[in-house]
Structures are given as C-alpha cells and as structure tokens.
Amino acid sequence: MWVFIGPVVRCAVVIVLLTFLS
C-alpha cells in the first residue's frame, strides 16, 4: 500500500509547490 501512497503524496507535494510558486 505504501508503494502506491508514496508516489501519490510526492506528486501532490510537487503540484502544490508548483501552484504556490506560480
């Protein structure tokens, strides 16, 4: 399950950072 949650959380953090910076 963590194998699936890992990438999802990582992508979510990247999207939030990109949205906040732009």
N, C-alpha and C positions, 0 to 999 in steps of 0.2 A: 504493500500500500504506500509506503514511504517512497518507493521508486516512482510512483505516479504523482505524489504530492510535491516532491522535491522540485521537478521542472516547472510545475504549475505555479508554485509560490515564487520561484525565481523569475518566471515570465511576468507574473503580476507585479513584482517589485520593479522590474525593468520598465514596464508600461507606466507605472505610477511615477517613477523618476522622470521618464521622458515627458510625461504630461505636465509635471510640476516645473521642469526646467524650460519647457517651451510654452 
